[in-house]
Amino acid sequence: MSMSDARGARERLVVIGADAAGMSAASQARRLRGPDELEIVAFERGHFTSFSACGIPYWVGGDVPERDRLIARTAEEHRARDIDLRMRTEVTELDPGRGRVRARDLESGAESWTSYDKLVIATGARPVRPRLPGVDAPGVHGVQTLDDGQALLDTLARTRGRRAVVVGAGYIGVEMAEALINRGYRVTVVNRGSEPMATLDPDMGRLVHRAMEGMGITMVNDAEVTELLTGDDGRVRAVVTADAEYPADVVVLGIGVRPETSLARAAGLPLGEHGGLLTDRSMRVRGHENIWAGGDCVEVLDLVSGQQRHIPLGTHANKHGQIIGANVGGGYATFPGVVGTAVSKVCDLEIARTGLREKDAHRVGLRFEKVTIESTSRAGYYPDASAMTVKMLAELRTGRLLGVQIVGREGAGKRVDIAAVALTAGMTVEQMTALDLGYAPPFSPVWDPVLVAARKAASRIRAGS
């Protein structure tokens, strides 16, 4: 007898994780099916729901004045829509065979089992925290949740010294470095890669490196942290590499994240090579009829390479949630995959990428031409026209667009969306040159920088074929 039989016609949906994917799924399912048909129970181990982790660096840096601006929907708002949201409650075990989850109330310690007809796993990702001496000392912070952001702000408020070390130079590391500069700190970024922003090729990362140094950030590349030293008070006082020691009154870890799938692993659910849950196009966990998963805990299909990737972004998580909610609610929707688009900024430098880097293309056996062009964000004669660098990869012979990276000032970053659409459509660089893009001197040159790169790439492809 199923749980729905035991309760009459009403089914129960259980959601683990109440951020972007989980609550998008719950909200969409509720729109499609009322409380008389579908009971929804959601578990969240943290203090907040439906918040923007992407906004934390801007809150810490002072651009966003208060924490609550980052909360899209509160627990009370979700409950008002007949979603039984249980905060500060951690799911500790999945039992797919019997259709139930075990959860622990983090305040009281009480544990209980909850049965489900349908389950959504939206457990997110966890920050990479290296096993180093001193890494758990006071003054060392990750920035994954609003609680993390508040803890960092509390440390900044009571710390007398003004020296900060950021470990890692990906999106979070670069954004946190800028936030700390804005707070008046002397900032050193320690990066194990050859240049910051490993999602770019090193030649484009070098442009970011120069901009960071122009802001007064000390950039240390090709450096592996070996330990964190603490003072007599137990607080962190320095970050140590094989070659040097960097004094620190506060340390921020920005080394990246991994899928939080320990529950799924223990339950025997299918995981990919990156540790994320594997789903079909409807976001249903492979081999499990009544379990769906979405957000930072899943792997997704890269439409350019044809391989599974882990890309933890809020854009994907919200889409996953909408699709899961539609399917759970009796409709039908699919998630076809991604092309790997991302944008960021450091000071006034905009950084964007989509598709494959050189090493990605090599890894999957693609042969390609690459071009790099310099252009401007507006017509050259128009006031405040700023320089922009565009790098483009195109497949040999076919001319299929493979990837684009853009580094420039105002107006550079969102131009990557042109390339993201072209990648999704499987366009060639030759086809891109005919795109009818908007033009006026305040917005672009007659030939948009992305199309200048496409023309150059198409010319190379023709010459080589």
N, C-alpha and C positions, 0 to 999 in steps of 0.2 A: 504494500500500500504506500503510495507516495505521500509526501507531506501535504500536498494540495488536497488529496483525497481526505486526509485526516481532518483538515480544516474546512472542508466544503470546497467551493469552487475557487477560493482565493489562493493564489500562489505566493510564495515568499522569495523575494530577491535579496540576497545578502551581498553587500559591497564592502571590500576591504580596502580602506584608504579613501579619505574624503577631500582630496585635492582635485586637480583639473580633470583627470580622466574619470575618477570614481564618481564625483558629484555631477559631472556632465552626463554620465551614463544614468545615474539615478534620476536626474531631473528630466532627461528625455524620456525615460521609461514611464515616469509619472505623467508626463504630458499625454502619452499614448494610452495609458491604462490607469484608471482611477483607483482609489484606495479599496473599493469593494472588490476589485479584481486582483490587485497586486499589492501585497504588503512589502515595503522596502525597509530593510534594516542596514545601516551603514556603521562601520567601526573606524574610528580614527584615534591613533595613539597620542597624537600631539594636541596642542592647545588651540589650533586654528584650522579652518577649513577654507577651501577655494581661495587660496592666496597666491600672489605672484612672487615666486622665488626669484624670477628674473629681475624684479625691481629692488631686491635687497641692496645691491651695491649703490643704487641711487638714493635710497633711504639713508644708508650709512654715510654717504658723501654729502647729504644735505639737500640734494635736488628735490627729493620727495620729503615734505616736512614731517610727516607722521606715519607711523606703522599702519594705522587702520586704512589709509589710502590704498594699501596693497591687498586688502581683503575684498574680493569681488562679491562674496555672499557669506553671511555669518551662519553659524549653526542654527540660530533661532529662525532665520529666514528659510533654511532648508526644512526645519521641523514644521514651519507654518504650511508647507506644501505636503504634509503627511509623509515625510521621510523620517523614520525613527533613527536619528543620528546620535550615536553614543560616543562622546568625546572622551579622551584620555582612557581609551579601552583598546588594548593590543590583542590582535589575534595571534595565538601562540601555536595553533595546529590546524591543519586542514585534513579532513577525512572524506575524500571524494567517494570512497566506496559506500559510505553510509549517508552521504550528502549532508555534512555538518561541519561547523567550525567551532573551535574552542577559543574563548576570549577571556582576558584577565583585565579587571578594572584596576588601573594603575594607582588609584587613590586608596581603595580598600583592600586590594589584593585578591578579591573574590573572583573565582573562575566559574565559567558555565559554558555548556554547549548550546549552539543555536543551529537548528536545521535549516536547510535551504532547498528550494526547487531549482533556482538558478543562482549562480555565483559569479561575481565580477571581482577579479584580482587587479587592484590598482595600487600596488605597494610602493611604486616609485623607484628611486635610486638612492644609494647611500654614498656619501663622499669617500673617496680613497683617503685612508688615514694610514700613512706608513708606520711600520713597527720600528720606531726609533727611540732611543733613550730621550726622555724629556718631552715626548710628543703630547703627553696628557697633562703637562704642567699648566697651572693658571697662566693666563695671558696668551695661550695658543687657541686659535679659533677656526672652526669651519663656518661656512655660510650657506647652509642648505635650507634652513627653515626660518620662520620669523623669530622663533625662540633664539636661534643662533645669532641672528642680526641684533636682537636686543642685548644678548650677552656681550657681543662685541662692543656695542655702543656703551654699555655699562663699564666695560674695561677701559675704553677710550676716555670716559668721563673721569675715572679715578686714577689714571696713570699719569705720573708727573713727567716722565720722559717723552720724547717726541720722535723716537726711532722705531720704524716699522719694517718688518721683513715679510714679503709675500713669497710663499713657496709655490711655484707653478706659474706658467705664463699663458694659460689658455684663456677662454672668455672670462671666467670668474676672476682669475688672477690679475688680468689686465684691468678689468673694471674695478676691482678692489684696490689696486695700486692707485688708480685715479681718485677713487673715493678718499683714500687716506691722504693723498696730496692735498685734496680739497679741505681736509680737516687740519691741515698745517703740519703733517708729519714729514720727516725725511724718510723716503721709501727706497728700499732695495728689493728687487725682484730676483729670486734665485730660480733658474730654469735649467732643467736637464737637457733640453733640446738645443739645437744650434742657433735658433732664433725664436722669438715669441710667436704665439699663435700657430701651433703645429697643424691646425686645420688648413693653413696656407702652405704653399711651397716656400722654402727658405728665402728665395729671392724676393718674394712679396712680404714675408715676415720681417725682412731687413728694413723695409719702409716703416713698419710699426715700431721696430727697435729704435730707429732714429727719432720718431715722434715722441716716444716715451722718454728718451734722454733729453729731448727738447723741453719736456715738462719738468725736468729736474729729477726724474726717476733714475736710480742707478740700476742698470740692467746687467745681470751676471748670467751668461749662457754657458752651456756645456758643464754645468756644475751639479753634482749630486749631493744632497744633504745627508750627512752621516749621523748627526745627533743635534739635540737642542740642549744647551746648557742652562742650568737654573742657578739662581742666586741663593744667598743664605735664607731668604724668605720663602724659597720654594718656587718663586715665579720665574718664568722664562727670562733669560738675559742675553742669549746669543744663539745664532744659527751657525752650525759648523759644516763646512764642506771639506773635501780632501785637501784643498789648497788654502783655505782662508776661514776666518771667523768674523761674522757680521753681528755687531751688537744690536739687540732688539728689546724694546719695551713691550711690544706686542707682535705676535706672529699670526698671519692669516694663511691657512692652507687652501690652495686653489688648484689641487692636483687632478681634479676631475671626479667622475662618479662611476659607479658600477650598478647594474640592475639589482634591486633588492628582491631577490628570489629565494631566500633561504627557506621560507615556508613551502614554496612550490617544489623546491628540490627535495625537501624531506617527504613531501607527499607523492613523489615520483612523477611529477608533471614534466613534459618535454622542454628542455632548455637547449639553446643554441650555443655556438662556440664562444660567444661573448657573454654567456651567462644569463641571457634574457629569455623569457618565455617565448615559445614558438606558437603562432596562431595561424589560422587560415585567413582568407581575405575578409571574412565577416568578423574578425577578431575573436573567433571562438578558439579556445586552446585545442591544439591538435589532439585528436583521439578522445576528446571529452565533450559530449553533447551539450551539457548544461553549465559549462564553465567558460567564461570570457576573460580576456585580459587586455589591458591597454595602458598607455603612458610610458613612463621611463623604465618600467619593468619588462618591456617586451622588445623583441628584435623585429625589424621591419625590412621589407624588400627595397633594395636600392635599384631603382628603375634603370639607372645608367650602367651599372656593373652587373646586374642580375644576381647579386649576392645579398645575404642577410647582413644587416648592420644594426648597431645600437646607437641611436641618435636621440639623446634625452632633451627634448624641447617642448615647451608649453603648447606650441602650435599643433604638434602631432597629438599630444595628450588630449587636448580638447576635441580634436577630430575623432580620435579613437572613442572617446566617451560618447559623442553623438551617435556614432555608428553602432556601438554596443547597445546603447539605450534604444535605438530604433529596432534592433534585432530582438532584444529582450522584450520590448513592448509589442511585438507582433508584426512589426514592419520588416523591411529588408534594406540593408545598406552594406557597402563594402569599402575597404580601404586599399586602394591599388598599390600604394608604395610611396616612396619619397625620392627626391633628387639630391637632398642634402644641402638645403639652402640655410644660410645663417648670416646675420649681420651683427655688428658690434661697433663700439666707438671707444677711442681713447682721446680725451680732450676734444678737439674739433676734427680729429681724423676718423673717417668712417671706413670700416673694414667689412667686406662682404665676400661670400663665396658660395658656389653651388656646383654640384657635380663632382667630378673626380680631380684629385691632385695628380701630379706626375707619378708619384709612387703608387697611388691607387690604380692608375691605368696600367702601369708595369705589372702590378701584382696579379691582375686578371688577364694579362696577356694581350692587352690592346696596344697597337702601334699607332702613333699619333704625331701630328705636327703641333708645335706650340708657338705662339706669337705674343709679344708684349708691346703695347702701344702707350704713348703718352698723349693725353688730350685735355680738354677743359670741360668744366661742368656747365658752362654757358658759352655763348658766342664769345670769341676771344676779345672783341672790342667792347663787350658789355661790362659794366662795373662789377667788380668782385668775382670775375671768372677765376676759378681756382684749378690747380693742376689735378689730374686724375690718372692713375695707372691701371690699365686693364690687361690681364693675362688670360689667354684663351687656349684651350686644347681642343683639337678636332681629330677625328679618326682618319688615318691614312686611307686613301682611295675613295672611301665613301663620303668623307667630309662631314660625318655626323658630329654634332657638337658633343663634347665630353665634359667640359668644365669651364668655369669662369671664376676669376678672382679679381676683386676691385679694391683698390686702396686710394682714397682721396679725401677732399674736404666736402663741404656741404653739397648735397645733391648726388654724391657718389654711391652711397650704400644701397639705396632702394633700386638703383639701376640693375642690380643683380636679378630683380624679379623678371626682367625681360628674358634673361638667360634661363631662369627657372622654368618659365612657360615654354621656351624653345626646347629645353631638355625633356620636359614632360611630353611634348608633342613629337619628340624624336626628329627634330628639324636638323638639316645640314646647315653649315655656315653659309653656303651659297644661298639657301632659302632665306636665311636671316637677313641677308643684305637687302632683300626686297620688303622687309617689314615696314609698315606704314606707321611710324612712330610720331608722336606729337612734337612739333618744333615751333619755337619762337626764341629769339635771342636771350630772354631772361632764363630759359629752361635748358637749352642745349645748343651746341653748334648745329649747323645744317646736317652734318653726319654725326649722329649720336656716338659717343665713345664706344659703346658696345658694338655698334655697326661698323665702326672703323676697324675694330679688332676682327670682326667677322669677315670684312672685305680682305684684310691682310691674310687671314687664315685660308679663305677660299682661294686666293691667289697662289698661296703655297701648295695647297692641295692640287690645283690644276697643273702647276709646274712640275709636281712630282709624279703625276699619274700618267 
